[in-house]
Amino acid sequence: MFLGEYSHTIDTKGRLFMPSKFREELKDTFFVTKSVDTCLAVYSSEEWTRFTDKINALPEIQSRKIRRFLFSAATEVSPDLQGRILLPSNLREYAKLEKAVTVVGVGDHIEIWSEESFKNELSSEDVSDIEQTLISLGF
């Protein structure tokens, strides 16, 4: 399970250091794609397979926009010897990643946010809304 929040920077070549705790669980190869929250989503190979199987099980008419959004941007990555991954320019542009980024564990996957966007996301969260959602789900 991916947990925690880490601050890192992207170098001039578009490389990001992936926290060692995350690299241990991700193994040698994993997947990065766009998320609907204007951040990037990182999936282990096993989780990527589970995730894409659910999408592929949907009827084409329901899933074609989702497939285009996720699969056209997806890339398979492997960390270099220093633990860095190369984020393609199209993904960096989508998530507005320039220098300072926040890497967040969110359970079954990881999110990569621009530092500013993540701060804005946290400040917009309403704890009472989260509480009500948890109650409605039976927690």
Secondary structure, 3 states (H helix, E strand, C coil): CEEEEEEEEECCCCEEECCHHHHHHHCCCEEEEECCCCCEEEEEHHHHHHHHHHHHCCCHHHHHHHHHHHHCCCEEECCCCCCEEECCHHHHHHCCCCCEEEEEEEECCEEEEEHHHHHHHHHHCCHHHHHHHHHHCCC
